[in-house]
Amino acid sequence: MRRIDVRLAAGLSVLALVTVGAAGCGGQQGGAATDDTASDVTCEVTKETRVGIATGNATGVYYVVGNALAGQLSGATGGKLTGTAAETGASVQNVEQLVGGQYDVAFSLFDTAVNAVQGKGSFTAPQPVEALARIYDNYTQVVVRNDSGITSVADMRGKRISTGSPKSGTEVIANRLLEAAGLDPAKDIRAQRLDLTKTVEGIKDGSVDGFFWSGGLPTGGLTDLFTTAGDSVKFVDISPLLPKMTALSPAYQAGTIGRDTYRTATDTPTIVVPNVLLVRKDLDANVACAITRTVFDKRDTLAQANPAARGISLETARRTDPVPLHRGAEKALKDLGAN
């Protein structure tokens, strides 16, 4: 069986790795087979293939939806594709490990994906990645303890603030918001670069004053926080910073966290950014096509795992520019009737 999950390849002998490379894995360690761009895309996967999916923090939406997608691939392809979703630090790390051949599909915030293809921000050179589709939106969720004295991002000066996992899309957005508020993320806050689970624990025990989180609605970790400690925390309205954020990237848009999401007293204006599914440019086109088709054919099943997946829509699927769509995804979206 052809394997394209690096975690399996890591245990092979040097001789076996050479053999895999000779079999046409595009020269990447455990990477996907090089796409034959001269061949037609049929969306039919003829060889048994394992797909590694890079998601995010275990209590976040990427992880939940990624696992749900992994579970749908086999049934959608007659057993030819099987998926394994992994917990990661999310967007930036996902792109790096995708390009490195450790995964075959990666969830990413759109602003991070744009930086990747343009060689900006966290990336020193353009990365060989393309999109399967734009999916649901992430909501920037900024939460602070009531006793922190924080009512705006500018008030975070000198405070213990979790900016998310290192190399995550949350960290990118957090740092940009801090800068937009006139703060230096490296000097003006006591940065805690924690994953969501540890962040929520820190808020509960008082070792963290506030945090940034970019995720779908609802995010499990925040549901837990507002359910068990809702009287001691509150959202911060970051919408006044939107003009400065849109000047950095048109990916940033206005949004609202509804009061029913976490049973808060009021709605909270915020900033949203779309998510995209990324693959390497050389991913086999039929594999890319089959995965893309599964995302949309099984959208309702994914939404059962987390309601954020209801935002997956054929109306917005193609809106990934300047991140190009993979040719396999182009075929799938055309067949599905995407605009």
Residue frames relative to the residue before (quaternion, step in Angstrom):
aa qw qx qy qz dx dy dz
M 1.0000 0.0000 0.0000 0.0000 0.00 0.00 0.00
R 0.4338 -0.6868 0.5138 0.2759 3.57 -0.89 0.91
R 0.1341 -0.8010 0.5816 0.0472 3.59 -0.82 0.99
I 0.0339 -0.8096 0.5852 0.0303 3.58 -0.90 0.82
D 0.5106 0.6090 -0.4412 0.4169 3.60 1.16 0.59
V 0.4162 -0.7563 0.4430 0.2419 3.58 -0.43 1.20
R 0.5984 0.5774 -0.3837 0.4016 3.58 1.07 -0.55
L 0.6387 0.4765 -0.3295 0.5064 3.56 1.19 -0.44
A 0.6568 0.5338 -0.3121 0.4316 3.54 1.01 -0.87
A 0.5784 0.6281 -0.3749 0.3610 3.57 1.12 -0.65
G 0.7098 0.4632 -0.2720 0.4556 3.56 1.09 -0.57
L 0.5238 0.6514 -0.4130 0.3616 3.58 1.22 -0.02
S 0.5438 -0.5946 0.4760 0.3523 3.54 -1.24 0.41
V 0.6727 -0.4833 0.3633 0.4265 3.56 -1.28 0.32
L 0.6368 0.5307 -0.3331 0.4493 3.56 0.97 -0.81
A 0.6597 0.5091 -0.3142 0.4548 3.56 0.96 -0.86
L 0.6345 0.5309 -0.3331 0.4523 3.56 1.03 -0.77
V 0.6278 0.5248 -0.3299 0.4708 3.56 1.02 -0.79
T 0.6424 0.5314 -0.3179 0.4515 3.55 1.00 -0.85
V 0.6471 0.5117 -0.3173 0.4677 3.56 0.98 -0.87
G 0.6423 0.5272 -0.3223 0.4534 3.54 0.97 -0.88
A 0.6693 0.4993 -0.2992 0.4617 3.56 0.97 -0.83
A 0.6396 0.5447 -0.3212 0.4371 3.55 1.20 -0.54
G 0.6439 -0.5816 0.3093 0.3891 3.59 1.24 0.09
C 0.3443 0.7486 -0.5025 0.2618 3.59 0.94 0.84
G 0.5995 -0.6321 0.3520 0.3422 3.54 1.12 0.57
G 0.6078 -0.6079 0.3434 0.3782 3.57 1.21 0.40
Q 0.6058 0.5480 -0.3693 0.4432 3.62 1.22 0.06
Q 0.5397 -0.6255 0.4511 0.3374 3.53 -1.05 0.78
G 0.8452 -0.0313 -0.0215 0.5331 3.53 -0.50 1.23
G 0.4384 0.7363 -0.4335 0.2789 3.58 1.24 0.20
A 0.6519 -0.5173 0.3903 0.3938 3.50 -1.34 0.21
A 0.6253 -0.5316 0.4163 0.3912 3.53 -1.26 0.44
T 0.5300 -0.6267 0.4665 0.3297 3.55 -1.06 0.73
D 0.4467 -0.7030 0.4901 0.2570 3.54 -0.89 0.96
D 0.3207 -0.7122 0.5928 0.1963 3.54 -1.01 0.88
T 0.2335 -0.8349 0.4831 0.1225 3.55 0.03 1.29
A 0.6095 0.5551 -0.3583 0.4381 3.59 1.24 -0.24
S 0.6416 0.5414 -0.3252 0.4353 3.60 1.20 -0.37
D 0.5448 -0.6014 0.4733 0.3428 3.53 -1.24 0.51
V 0.3828 -0.6923 0.5574 0.2522 3.55 -1.17 0.58
T 0.1324 -0.8216 0.5537 0.0280 3.55 -0.59 1.18
C 0.3676 -0.7327 0.4743 0.3211 3.57 1.27 -0.47
E 0.5675 0.5703 -0.3913 0.4468 3.58 1.26 0.23
V 0.2111 -0.7630 0.6013 0.1083 3.57 -0.76 1.08
T 0.1931 -0.8392 0.5038 0.0682 3.57 -0.48 1.20
K 0.7359 0.3415 -0.2167 0.5430 3.58 1.21 -0.36
E 0.5296 -0.6161 0.4723 0.3419 3.56 -1.08 0.68
T 0.0127 0.8245 -0.5548 0.1105 3.54 -0.62 1.20
R 0.2211 -0.7585 0.5977 0.1362 3.56 -0.97 0.88
V 0.1886 -0.7933 0.5760 0.0579 3.54 -0.88 1.02
G 0.2212 -0.7637 0.5947 0.1186 3.57 -0.82 1.01
I 0.1416 -0.8083 0.5705 0.0339 3.58 -0.79 1.07
A 0.2483 -0.7590 0.5883 0.1274 3.59 -0.72 1.10
T 0.1239 -0.8343 0.5366 0.0275 3.58 -0.64 1.12
G 0.5565 -0.5768 0.4474 0.3967 3.60 -0.31 -1.24
N 0.7981 -0.2466 0.2004 0.5120 3.58 -1.19 -0.55
A 0.6103 -0.6184 0.3663 0.3331 3.57 -1.05 0.82
T 0.7321 0.3828 -0.2439 0.5079 3.62 1.09 -0.53
G 0.5604 0.6037 -0.3819 0.4191 3.58 1.29 0.28
V 0.6695 -0.5292 0.3572 0.3798 3.55 -1.32 0.27
Y 0.5663 0.5915 -0.3965 0.4150 3.63 1.01 -0.68
Y 0.6869 0.5032 -0.2838 0.4409 3.55 0.85 -1.03
V 0.6759 0.4954 -0.2934 0.4599 3.57 0.92 -0.91
V 0.7064 0.4424 -0.2678 0.4834 3.59 0.82 -0.99
G 0.6236 0.5484 -0.3371 0.4436 3.60 1.04 -0.73
N 0.6575 0.4891 -0.3067 0.4842 3.57 0.99 -0.79
A 0.6348 0.5217 -0.3317 0.4635 3.56 1.01 -0.76
L 0.6459 0.5097 -0.3156 0.4726 3.59 1.00 -0.82
A 0.6357 0.5338 -0.3310 0.4488 3.58 0.92 -0.88
G 0.6847 0.5045 -0.2809 0.4447 3.56 1.02 -0.82
Q 0.6821 0.4975 -0.2838 0.4546 3.58 1.22 -0.42
L 0.5433 0.6791 -0.3924 0.2995 3.59 1.13 -0.50
S 0.6545 0.5334 -0.3284 0.4233 3.57 0.90 -0.88
G 0.7027 0.4683 -0.2740 0.4603 3.56 0.79 -1.00
A 0.6742 0.5084 -0.2947 0.4474 3.56 1.09 -0.68
T 0.7704 0.3273 -0.1649 0.5217 3.59 1.21 -0.42
G 0.5549 -0.6322 0.3932 0.3712 3.58 1.14 0.47
G 0.7026 -0.4815 0.2632 0.4530 3.55 1.09 0.68
K 0.4949 0.6802 -0.4281 0.3303 3.61 1.22 -0.03
L 0.7566 0.2566 -0.1663 0.5780 3.59 1.04 -0.74
T 0.0034 -0.7504 0.6604 0.0270 3.54 -1.08 0.78
G 0.2188 -0.8175 0.5261 0.0832 3.54 -0.95 0.87
T 0.1026 -0.7527 0.6467 0.0686 3.52 -1.27 0.59
A 0.1784 -0.7882 0.5829 0.0846 3.57 -0.69 1.11
A 0.1551 -0.8055 0.5696 0.0520 3.58 -0.98 0.87
E 0.4674 -0.6331 0.5363 0.3051 3.55 -1.15 0.67
T 0.0247 0.7937 -0.6050 0.0582 3.58 -0.94 0.94
G 0.6320 -0.5123 0.4177 0.4046 3.53 -1.35 -0.13
A 0.5323 -0.6644 0.3549 0.3863 3.58 1.39 0.01
S 0.9220 -0.0687 -0.1044 0.3665 3.49 -1.51 -0.19
V 0.7458 0.3929 -0.2572 0.4725 3.63 0.45 -1.12
Q 0.6615 0.4893 -0.3018 0.4816 3.56 0.89 -0.91
N 0.6255 0.5520 -0.3421 0.4325 3.59 0.98 -0.79
V 0.6580 0.4988 -0.3122 0.4698 3.57 0.93 -0.89
E 0.6530 0.5199 -0.3202 0.4480 3.59 0.89 -0.90
Q 0.7249 0.4272 -0.2529 0.4775 3.58 0.86 -0.91
L 0.5629 0.5635 -0.3822 0.4686 3.57 1.19 -0.43
V 0.6833 0.4687 -0.2756 0.4873 3.56 0.85 -1.00
G 0.6763 0.5002 -0.2892 0.4569 3.59 1.06 -0.71
G 0.5522 -0.6527 0.3749 0.3584 3.59 1.26 -0.04
Q 0.4843 0.6859 -0.4332 0.3276 3.58 1.22 0.13
Y 0.7720 0.1211 -0.0838 0.6183 3.57 1.23 -0.46
D 0.4114 -0.7271 0.5086 0.2081 3.54 -1.30 0.38
V 0.7468 0.1516 -0.0988 0.6399 3.56 1.31 -0.44
A 0.0338 -0.8132 0.5811 -0.0029 3.58 -0.99 0.78
F 0.3641 -0.6708 0.6014 0.2361 3.54 -1.08 0.82
S 0.0919 0.7974 -0.5921 0.0721 3.57 -1.02 0.78
L 0.4810 -0.5926 0.5553 0.3304 3.51 -1.24 0.56
F 0.5897 -0.6285 0.3841 0.3313 3.54 -1.03 0.83
D 0.6416 0.5249 -0.3470 0.4385 3.60 0.95 -0.76
T 0.6355 0.5097 -0.3242 0.4809 3.59 1.08 -0.72
A 0.6421 0.5305 -0.3210 0.4508 3.59 0.98 -0.83
V 0.6371 0.5133 -0.3217 0.4766 3.58 1.02 -0.81
N 0.6323 0.5158 -0.3322 0.4731 3.60 0.94 -0.81
A 0.6425 0.5462 -0.3275 0.4261 3.58 0.97 -0.85
V 0.7342 0.4159 -0.2606 0.4691 3.61 0.75 -0.96
Q 0.7058 0.4352 -0.2646 0.4923 3.59 1.19 -0.43
G 0.4181 -0.7243 0.4586 0.3003 3.59 1.26 -0.13
K 0.4954 0.6450 -0.4291 0.3928 3.56 1.01 0.84
G 0.7592 0.3819 -0.2612 0.4578 3.56 -1.31 0.03
S 0.8443 -0.0776 0.1036 0.5200 3.55 -0.67 -1.14
F 0.7008 0.4542 -0.2525 0.4887 3.60 1.25 -0.23
T 0.3347 -0.7816 0.5013 0.1608 3.55 -0.75 1.08
A 0.7763 0.1237 -0.0844 0.6123 3.58 1.30 -0.17
P 0.6241 -0.5368 0.3932 0.4096 3.61 -1.15 0.48
Q 0.2994 -0.7682 0.5464 0.1468 3.56 -0.95 0.94
P 0.4645 -0.7081 0.4613 0.2646 3.62 -0.98 0.84
V 0.3760 0.7185 -0.4983 0.3068 3.57 0.58 1.17
E 0.1014 -0.7629 0.6357 0.0599 3.52 -1.27 0.56
A 0.5010 -0.6787 0.4621 0.2735 3.55 -1.26 0.35
L 0.3701 -0.6579 0.6008 0.2631 3.50 -1.29 0.52
A 0.7548 -0.2487 0.1894 0.5767 3.57 1.02 -0.82
R 0.4427 -0.5642 0.5983 0.3573 3.47 -1.38 0.18
I 0.1619 -0.7991 0.5717 0.0918 3.58 -0.92 0.84
Y 0.8084 -0.2197 0.1604 0.5220 3.64 -0.84 -0.88
D 0.5442 -0.6213 0.4604 0.3254 3.57 -1.32 0.23
N 0.3151 -0.6958 0.6085 0.2151 3.53 -1.28 0.55
Y 0.2630 -0.7520 0.5890 0.1352 3.55 -1.08 0.83
T 0.3636 -0.7093 0.5576 0.2320 3.56 -0.88 0.93
Q 0.0655 -0.8186 0.5693 -0.0379 3.55 -0.50 1.27
V 0.0457 -0.8067 0.5876 -0.0419 3.55 -0.37 1.31
V 0.0158 -0.8193 0.5678 -0.0778 3.54 -0.48 1.27
V 0.0398 -0.7904 0.6113 0.0042 3.57 -1.04 0.82
R 0.5484 -0.5683 0.4902 0.3687 3.52 -1.29 0.33
N 0.5627 -0.6212 0.4264 0.3401 3.59 -1.03 0.74
D 0.7181 0.4429 -0.2496 0.4753 3.57 1.10 -0.68
S 0.4784 0.7001 -0.4198 0.3236 3.61 1.28 0.18
G 0.4046 -0.7140 0.4754 0.3171 3.57 1.15 -0.49
I 0.5365 0.6301 -0.3935 0.4004 3.60 1.28 0.17
T 0.0047 0.7934 -0.6085 0.0134 3.57 -0.85 1.02
S 0.7661 0.1533 -0.1077 0.6148 3.57 1.33 -0.14
V 0.6608 -0.4868 0.3693 0.4358 3.59 -1.24 0.23
A 0.6183 0.5602 -0.3452 0.4298 3.60 1.01 -0.73
D 0.6359 0.5452 -0.3226 0.4408 3.59 1.15 -0.61
M 0.5411 0.6485 -0.3940 0.3626 3.60 1.25 -0.14
R 0.3886 0.7313 -0.4786 0.2917 3.59 1.23 -0.07
G 0.8428 0.1483 -0.1447 0.4967 3.57 -0.82 1.06
K 0.5956 0.5940 -0.3541 0.4086 3.59 1.26 -0.10
R 0.5077 -0.6175 0.5093 0.3188 3.53 -1.35 0.37
I 0.0532 0.8345 -0.5348 0.1214 3.54 -0.17 1.35
S 0.2876 -0.7339 0.5889 0.1788 3.57 -0.88 0.96
T 0.1750 -0.8031 0.5663 0.0608 3.55 -0.70 1.14
G 0.6646 -0.5186 0.2970 0.4485 3.58 1.25 0.32
S 0.7119 -0.4382 0.3331 0.4362 3.52 -1.33 0.12
P 0.5684 -0.5757 0.4485 0.3799 3.60 -1.07 0.61
K 0.8407 0.1291 -0.1395 0.5071 3.55 -1.03 0.89
S 0.4639 0.6415 -0.4732 0.3865 3.56 1.04 0.76
G 0.6060 -0.5381 0.4328 0.3948 3.54 -1.27 0.32
T 0.5760 0.5799 -0.3686 0.4428 3.56 1.15 -0.61
E 0.6564 0.5119 -0.3156 0.4556 3.58 0.93 -0.87
V 0.6207 0.5402 -0.3404 0.4551 3.58 1.02 -0.79
I 0.6987 0.4629 -0.2721 0.4728 3.57 0.83 -1.00
A 0.6274 0.5487 -0.3387 0.4365 3.59 0.96 -0.85
N 0.6853 0.4835 -0.2912 0.4602 3.57 0.84 -0.95
R 0.6464 0.5118 -0.3239 0.4641 3.57 1.03 -0.76
L 0.6497 0.5081 -0.3184 0.4672 3.59 1.00 -0.77
L 0.6342 0.5238 -0.3293 0.4636 3.57 0.99 -0.80
E 0.6644 0.4913 -0.2998 0.4767 3.57 0.95 -0.87
A 0.6326 0.5320 -0.3282 0.4572 3.58 1.04 -0.77
A 0.6899 0.4524 -0.2632 0.5001 3.57 1.19 -0.60
G 0.5983 -0.6094 0.3429 0.3912 3.60 1.29 0.16
L 0.5798 0.5809 -0.3745 0.4314 3.58 1.23 0.35
D 0.3612 -0.6834 0.5884 0.2372 3.54 -1.24 0.55
P 0.4035 -0.7534 0.4576 0.2453 3.63 -0.39 1.17
A 0.6813 0.5016 -0.2884 0.4484 3.58 1.12 -0.62
K 0.7968 0.3128 -0.1378 0.4982 3.58 1.15 -0.53
D 0.7614 0.4584 -0.2148 0.4050 3.57 0.92 -0.92
I 0.7369 0.2666 -0.2212 0.5805 3.59 1.24 -0.09
R 0.4311 -0.6334 0.5597 0.3156 3.55 -1.29 0.28
A 0.1777 -0.8590 0.4732 0.0807 3.53 0.35 1.34
Q 0.1069 -0.7464 0.6557 0.0396 3.51 -1.03 0.96
R 0.1485 -0.8156 0.5553 0.0660 3.61 -0.26 1.22
L 0.1887 0.8276 -0.4887 0.2018 3.53 0.47 1.29
D 0.4897 -0.6063 0.5193 0.3506 3.55 -1.21 0.49
L 0.7107 -0.4968 0.2790 0.4126 3.56 -1.22 0.34
T 0.6245 0.5498 -0.3516 0.4291 3.59 0.96 -0.78
K 0.7019 0.4471 -0.2622 0.4886 3.58 0.86 -0.96
T 0.5967 0.5621 -0.3578 0.4472 3.57 1.12 -0.62
V 0.6743 0.4871 -0.2939 0.4708 3.57 0.85 -0.97
E 0.6219 0.5299 -0.3379 0.4671 3.58 1.02 -0.76
G 0.6679 0.5135 -0.2934 0.4518 3.58 0.99 -0.90
I 0.6223 0.5218 -0.3364 0.4768 3.57 1.05 -0.73
K 0.6750 0.5083 -0.2972 0.4447 3.57 0.91 -0.91
D 0.7654 0.3678 -0.2143 0.4826 3.61 0.89 -0.88
G 0.5681 -0.6539 0.3535 0.3531 3.59 1.28 0.08
S 0.5239 0.6456 -0.4150 0.3695 3.60 1.25 0.12
V 0.7147 0.2975 -0.2088 0.5975 3.59 1.33 -0.15
D 0.3504 -0.7620 0.5121 0.1852 3.59 -0.90 0.96
G 0.7957 -0.1181 0.1116 0.5835 3.56 1.08 -0.69
F 0.1106 -0.8117 0.5706 0.0578 3.56 -1.23 0.26
F 0.3510 -0.6705 0.6127 0.2277 3.46 -1.44 0.35
W 0.0633 0.7729 -0.6308 0.0257 3.55 -1.12 0.68
S 0.1232 -0.7632 0.6299 0.0747 3.56 -0.98 0.88
G 0.3105 0.7547 -0.5193 0.2535 3.56 -0.46 1.18
G 0.6281 -0.5254 0.4128 0.3988 3.52 -1.33 0.17
L 0.4218 -0.6930 0.5281 0.2508 3.53 -1.34 0.24
P 0.5712 -0.3446 -0.7417 0.0703 1.49 -1.47 2.01
T 0.3736 -0.6728 0.5815 0.2641 3.56 -1.27 0.41
G 0.5467 -0.6770 0.3887 0.3027 3.56 -0.74 1.10
G 0.6558 0.5285 -0.3166 0.4362 3.58 0.92 -0.88
L 0.6856 0.4622 -0.2851 0.4848 3.58 1.02 -0.75
T 0.5767 0.5579 -0.3762 0.4634 3.57 1.12 -0.59
D 0.6435 0.5140 -0.3120 0.4736 3.57 0.99 -0.86
L 0.6685 0.5175 -0.3092 0.4355 3.57 0.87 -0.96
F 0.7310 0.4247 -0.2535 0.4702 3.59 0.77 -0.99
T 0.6146 0.5357 -0.3532 0.4588 3.58 1.18 -0.43
T 0.7853 0.3499 -0.1674 0.4825 3.57 0.89 -0.95
A 0.8156 0.1624 -0.0680 0.5512 3.61 1.12 -0.55
G 0.2095 0.8441 -0.4755 0.1323 3.55 1.19 0.53
D 0.6394 0.5449 -0.3302 0.4304 3.59 1.10 -0.60
S 0.7293 0.4321 -0.2347 0.4758 3.59 1.21 -0.39
V 0.7367 0.3594 -0.2184 0.5295 3.61 1.25 -0.01
K 0.0562 -0.7855 0.6151 0.0389 3.54 -1.30 0.34
F 0.5015 -0.6187 0.5099 0.3250 3.56 -1.29 0.35
V 0.2828 -0.7122 0.6122 0.1950 3.54 -1.28 0.52
D 0.3870 -0.7051 0.5498 0.2254 3.57 -0.93 0.93
I 0.0928 -0.8247 0.5577 0.0165 3.58 -0.49 1.21
S 0.3752 0.7754 -0.4542 0.2271 3.59 1.27 0.02
P 0.5871 0.5727 -0.4027 0.4064 3.69 1.02 -0.46
L 0.6649 0.5054 -0.3043 0.4582 3.60 1.20 -0.41
L 0.4173 0.7474 -0.4456 0.2620 3.60 1.27 -0.14
P 0.6421 0.5250 -0.3676 0.4207 3.69 0.79 -0.77
K 0.6758 0.4723 -0.3042 0.4772 3.59 0.94 -0.80
M 0.6460 0.5141 -0.3263 0.4603 3.59 1.06 -0.65
T 0.6677 0.4844 -0.3132 0.4706 3.60 0.94 -0.78
A 0.5775 0.5612 -0.3801 0.4550 3.58 1.19 -0.44
L 0.6504 0.4954 -0.3065 0.4874 3.58 1.18 -0.56
S 0.7952 -0.1078 0.1193 0.5846 3.57 0.99 -0.87
P 0.4375 -0.6927 0.5032 0.2749 3.60 -0.94 0.84
A 0.4612 0.6830 -0.4456 0.3495 3.61 1.27 -0.06
Y 0.6623 0.5106 -0.3079 0.4536 3.58 1.13 -0.62
Q 0.0008 0.8091 -0.5827 0.0758 3.55 -0.81 1.10
A 0.5730 -0.5815 0.4481 0.3643 3.56 -1.27 0.34
G 0.0763 0.7874 -0.6087 0.0611 3.54 -1.12 0.71
T 0.2803 -0.7532 0.5723 0.1630 3.54 -1.33 0.11
I 0.2674 -0.7056 0.6317 0.1779 3.55 -1.04 0.85
G 0.3280 -0.7884 0.4888 0.1786 3.56 -0.30 1.25
R 0.6140 -0.5901 0.3882 0.3523 3.55 -1.11 0.71
D 0.6491 0.5354 -0.3185 0.4365 3.58 1.12 -0.60
T 0.5125 0.6746 -0.4177 0.3282 3.60 1.19 -0.44
Y 0.8114 0.0656 -0.0073 0.5807 3.56 0.85 -1.00
R 0.4952 -0.6851 0.4004 0.3537 3.57 1.31 0.41
T 0.2716 0.7464 -0.5443 0.2700 3.53 0.84 1.09
A 0.6643 -0.5387 0.3448 0.3867 3.56 -1.24 0.36
T 0.8107 0.0958 -0.0152 0.5773 3.59 1.03 -0.77
D 0.5816 -0.5114 0.4806 0.4113 3.55 -1.36 0.12
T 0.2179 -0.7725 0.5821 0.1299 3.57 -1.20 0.54
P 0.3414 -0.7177 0.5628 0.2271 3.64 -0.63 1.04
T 0.0650 0.8084 -0.5816 0.0641 3.59 -1.01 0.73
I 0.4890 -0.6220 0.5178 0.3254 3.55 -1.32 -0.29
V 0.1374 -0.7973 0.5845 0.0616 3.57 -0.87 0.95
V 0.0757 -0.7624 0.6403 0.0543 3.52 -1.31 0.44
P 0.4844 -0.6841 0.4525 0.3043 3.63 -0.87 0.86
N 0.3300 -0.6866 0.6032 0.2362 3.51 -1.39 0.28
V 0.1161 -0.7629 0.6290 0.0940 3.53 -1.26 0.48
L 0.3486 -0.6666 0.6068 0.2567 3.51 -1.32 0.40
L 0.1422 -0.8146 0.5612 0.0350 3.57 -0.74 1.09
V 0.0502 -0.7492 0.6586 0.0496 3.52 -1.33 0.52
R 0.5754 -0.5309 0.4604 0.4184 3.57 -1.27 0.12
K 0.6206 -0.5673 0.3951 0.3701 3.55 -1.16 0.60
D 0.7320 0.4475 -0.2441 0.4521 3.58 1.07 -0.72
L 0.3547 0.7261 -0.5192 0.2781 3.62 1.17 0.27
D 0.5834 -0.5884 0.4313 0.3570 3.56 -0.99 0.89
A 0.4968 -0.7122 0.4135 0.2736 3.57 -0.71 1.12
N 0.6559 0.5065 -0.3253 0.4554 3.58 1.00 -0.69
V 0.6068 0.5234 -0.3461 0.4879 3.57 1.13 -0.63
A 0.6538 0.5121 -0.3081 0.4642 3.59 0.92 -0.91
C 0.6477 0.5211 -0.3092 0.4618 3.56 0.99 -0.87
A 0.6807 0.5000 -0.2927 0.4483 3.59 0.87 -0.96
I 0.6473 0.5063 -0.3231 0.4693 3.59 0.99 -0.80
T 0.6529 0.5198 -0.3149 0.4521 3.59 0.90 -0.93
R 0.6599 0.5068 -0.3095 0.4604 3.56 0.89 -0.92
T 0.6392 0.5344 -0.3256 0.4470 3.58 1.00 -0.81
V 0.6036 0.5749 -0.3547 0.4235 3.60 0.99 -0.83
F 0.7587 0.3851 -0.2080 0.4826 3.57 0.87 -0.95
D 0.6334 0.5226 -0.3391 0.4590 3.60 1.04 -0.69
K 0.7734 0.3301 -0.1582 0.5175 3.57 1.07 -0.77
R 0.2324 0.8151 -0.5061 0.1594 3.58 1.19 0.42
D 0.6707 0.5039 -0.3169 0.4426 3.59 0.86 -0.88
T 0.6312 0.5138 -0.3296 0.4786 3.58 1.08 -0.67
L 0.6361 0.5108 -0.3253 0.4783 3.58 1.00 -0.78
A 0.6564 0.5180 -0.3093 0.4528 3.58 1.02 -0.77
Q 0.5756 0.5579 -0.3804 0.4612 3.57 1.20 -0.39
A 0.6284 0.5170 -0.3263 0.4809 3.57 1.16 -0.61
N 0.7645 -0.1493 0.0893 0.6207 3.59 1.07 -0.79
P 0.5209 -0.6839 0.4135 0.2999 3.61 -0.78 0.99
A 0.5066 0.6571 -0.4293 0.3568 3.62 1.16 -0.40
A 0.6216 0.5781 -0.3364 0.4077 3.58 1.10 -0.71
R 0.4929 0.6384 -0.4442 0.3900 3.59 1.22 -0.14
G 0.6129 0.5728 -0.3336 0.4301 3.56 1.24 -0.42
I 0.4929 0.6259 -0.4443 0.4097 3.59 1.27 -0.04
S 0.1066 0.8243 -0.5366 0.1454 3.57 -0.49 1.17
L 0.4936 -0.6487 0.4938 0.3028 3.57 -1.05 0.78
E 0.5771 0.6055 -0.3771 0.3976 3.60 1.17 -0.47
T 0.7811 0.2925 -0.1554 0.5294 3.59 1.11 -0.64
A 0.4008 0.7765 -0.4356 0.2160 3.59 1.28 -0.22
R 0.7239 0.4523 -0.2447 0.4599 3.58 0.99 -0.83
R 0.5723 0.6308 -0.3758 0.3651 3.60 1.19 -0.28
T 0.2965 0.7677 -0.5050 0.2602 3.54 0.46 1.26
D 0.4089 0.7256 -0.4708 0.2909 3.60 1.24 -0.13
P 0.5629 -0.1424 -0.8141 0.0069 1.68 -1.93 1.65
V 0.4701 0.6267 -0.4822 0.3922 3.60 1.18 0.32
P 0.3519 -0.7685 0.4841 0.2263 3.63 -0.47 1.11
L 0.4616 -0.6405 0.5329 0.3046 3.53 -1.22 0.54
H 0.4888 -0.6259 0.5207 0.3132 3.57 -1.07 0.74
R 0.5649 -0.6319 0.3953 0.3539 3.59 -0.95 0.77
G 0.6012 0.5436 -0.3648 0.4584 3.59 1.13 -0.51
A 0.6436 0.5050 -0.3100 0.4845 3.56 1.06 -0.75
E 0.5925 0.5695 -0.3552 0.4454 3.58 1.05 -0.74
K 0.6551 0.5097 -0.3025 0.4686 3.57 0.94 -0.91
A 0.6778 0.4982 -0.3002 0.4498 3.58 0.82 -0.96
L 0.6962 0.4774 -0.2833 0.4552 3.58 0.84 -0.95
K 0.6121 0.5337 -0.3478 0.4685 3.58 1.08 -0.65
D 0.6725 0.4988 -0.2933 0.4614 3.58 0.93 -0.93
L 0.6937 0.4765 -0.2639 0.4712 3.56 1.11 -0.74
G 0.5020 -0.6910 0.3951 0.3382 3.55 1.30 -0.15
A 0.2747 0.7715 -0.5274 0.2261 3.57 1.15 0.57
N 0.5395 -0.6362 0.4481 0.3216 3.56 -1.09 0.76
